[in-house]
Amino acid sequence: MKLSLLKIIRRLQAMQLDQSGAKEQRRTFSAYGIPVCEVVYRPATHDFTFIRYSPQEEFQFDLLDLVAIEVYDTLYAFEHSF
């Protein structure tokens, strides 16, 4: 898998460490150039929203590790569906 769990964790940590003052940080995760899911981080509440595009689902997390696992599982399932 091209996007390893460690790379996903680093992208999510960058969202937490951002000092721009933005109300939220968004990252889209893709496989084969196709957007598969998105994560939104809200610094004010320190929570993550995980959005899966197909099937359309949305989950709230307060731990980075759980979001990273969900992103990894979603990308893995998408890449192995072909």
C-alpha positions as CSV (number, residue, x, y, z in Angstrom):
1,M,0.0,0.0,0.0
2,K,1.5,3.3,-1.1
3,L,0.1,5.4,1.8
4,S,1.3,3.7,4.9
5,L,-0.2,4.1,8.3
6,L,2.8,6.2,9.4
7,K,2.3,8.6,6.5
8,I,-1.4,9.0,7.5
9,I,-0.5,9.6,11.1
10,R,2.0,12.3,10.0
11,R,-0.6,14.1,7.9
12,L,-3.1,14.0,10.8
13,Q,-0.4,15.3,13.3
14,A,0.3,18.2,10.9
15,M,-3.3,19.2,11.2
16,Q,-3.0,19.3,15.0
17,L,0.2,21.2,14.9
18,D,-1.0,23.9,12.5
19,Q,-0.7,27.4,14.0
20,S,-2.5,29.3,11.2
21,G,-5.6,30.0,13.4
22,A,-8.0,28.3,11.0
23,K,-11.2,27.1,12.5
24,E,-10.7,23.7,10.9
25,Q,-8.1,21.7,8.9
26,R,-9.1,19.4,6.1
27,R,-7.2,16.6,4.4
28,T,-8.4,14.4,1.6
29,F,-7.0,10.9,1.2
30,S,-7.0,9.4,-2.3
31,A,-6.1,6.1,-4.0
32,Y,-5.3,5.9,-7.7
33,G,-6.1,9.6,-7.9
34,I,-9.6,9.1,-6.7
35,P,-10.7,10.8,-3.4
36,V,-11.8,8.1,-1.0
37,C,-12.2,9.9,2.3
38,E,-11.6,13.2,4.1
39,V,-10.7,14.1,7.7
40,V,-11.6,17.4,9.3
41,Y,-9.9,18.6,12.4
42,R,-11.3,21.3,14.7
43,P,-8.6,22.8,17.0
44,A,-11.2,24.5,19.3
45,T,-12.7,21.1,20.3
46,H,-9.6,18.9,19.5
47,D,-11.9,16.4,17.6
48,F,-11.8,14.8,14.2
49,T,-14.6,14.1,11.7
50,F,-13.9,11.2,9.3
51,I,-15.9,11.3,6.1
52,R,-16.0,8.3,3.9
53,Y,-17.3,9.1,0.4
54,S,-18.6,5.6,-0.7
55,P,-20.7,4.5,1.1
56,Q,-21.4,8.0,2.5
57,E,-20.6,7.8,6.2
58,E,-19.4,10.2,8.9
59,F,-17.8,9.5,12.2
60,Q,-16.5,11.6,15.1
61,F,-13.2,10.8,16.9
62,D,-11.2,12.4,19.6
63,L,-8.1,10.3,19.2
64,L,-5.7,10.7,16.3
65,D,-4.9,6.9,16.3
66,L,-8.5,5.9,15.7
67,V,-8.9,8.3,12.8
68,A,-5.6,7.0,11.2
69,I,-6.8,3.4,11.5
70,E,-10.1,4.3,9.9
71,V,-8.4,6.1,7.0
72,Y,-6.0,3.2,6.5
73,D,-8.8,0.6,6.5
74,T,-10.8,2.7,4.1
75,L,-7.9,3.1,1.6
76,Y,-7.0,-0.5,1.9
77,A,-10.5,-1.7,1.2
78,F,-10.7,0.7,-1.8
79,E,-7.4,-0.5,-3.3
80,H,-8.3,-4.1,-2.9
81,S,-11.8,-3.8,-4.4
82,F,-10.4,-4.0,-7.9
